[in-house]
Amino acid sequence: MPHRSLAELAKAYGPLMLLKLGQLPTLVVSSANMAEQVLKVNDLAFSSRSPLIAVKRLSYGYSNVSFSPYGTYWLKVRKILSQIGRRFFSMEWVNYLTGRLCLIEKNFARWDEFLETVIADHLLSSHGEAKEEEDFVDVLLQLQREETPDFTLTTDQLNHLS
């Protein structure tokens, strides 16, 4: 389990570690006190997402407000979108009229069906046995089985995270 491995590393190296995961440098902060210090002092350094090639293409050069780096552009675009959202929120009926909502629901249903198949395949292949190599879905299924009072993972949430 990755979270357990990171906890062991934190015991050995302390609550602040810089790891290189693939090509991305990743800061691992493993204590609430250290996280508060890091995020208060360096909030701007950690407010943007890591630049990824696929995201750059999908967001037209990070121009989408969801992926653009924090700064003047992001603040202005977010403000524009919030004003537009307030002004045109009442035009939701257009999605019904054009059939767009139906298309969106159809696509999400197909996507959910695919994810349910992936999860079912993982459940059938493991039968509770430990695998040599676990992937992300295996980790999520393990977390779902280890349900605790402060954390539960529903099947819908599992689909959305997969």
Helices and strands as residue ranges (DSSP letters): H 2-13, E 16-21, E 24-29, H 32-41, H 53-58, H 72-88, G 89-92, H 93-98, H 100-126, H 136-145, H 155-161
